[in-house]
């Protein structure tokens, strides 16, 4: 995201990534497409590269072939994730159970039933919208309202230009889990509204469908996708079938029509 902010301003950017592809955990095909777009805009990507040290404004790293390389910049952004802060505010005094964060059940209760945890401190899905939903579940349980936190339909968005939006399982995740699925793909340019608002740009919509016809995952590259990924979230949350999605009326002309068109 920060590379996408800087590049239009004429700032040279080098991205050093330890994994084989950017945006780890997201759909590999879409991640590769986004990387290709920004490579054409001048961003240099160093994949399968491991930073070894930072001295002043120089970053040293080993490249994919194991050779030592160096790059310099006026600013260095270290972006390797975040972790919960579990000490310094008394948590250790009540001895709640922790793993990568505070361990909770489906109602956001910790190992002490009268203590609840929500948000990044659980160390699981560190997103603002996840935290909001976790808090709702916790409060509902306290009030005696039946509710449960589910993580199979948490949307993820990368706010680049074009942006990426996804929810559910990727092809790799489905394959690793041994889940049989069919794949539906359609270029974003199939939607006239997308072409009109994104001249010269491309994009992709991918829909994974289970053997019994239910929506398993949706992954999109293209502007406006963050605005209607919630449609896919609702489909997964409610176990909707592709047939039900096909019968849903989408407004025309909109970019959201791509969800329906992709599975026709």
Secondary structure, 3 states (H helix, E strand, C coil): CHHHHHHCCCCCCEEECCCCCCCCCCCHHHHHHHHHHHHHCCCEEECCCEEEEEECCEEEEECCCCCEEEEECCCCCCCCCCCCCCCCCCHHHCCCCECCCECCCCCCECCCCCCECCCHHHCCCCCHHHHHHHHHHHHHHHCCCCCCCCCCCCCEEECCCCCEEEEECCHHHHHHCCCCEEEEEEEHHHCHHHHHHCCCCCCEEEEEEECCCEEEEEEEECCCHHHHHHHHHHHHHCCCEHHHHHHCCCCCCCCCHHHHHHCC
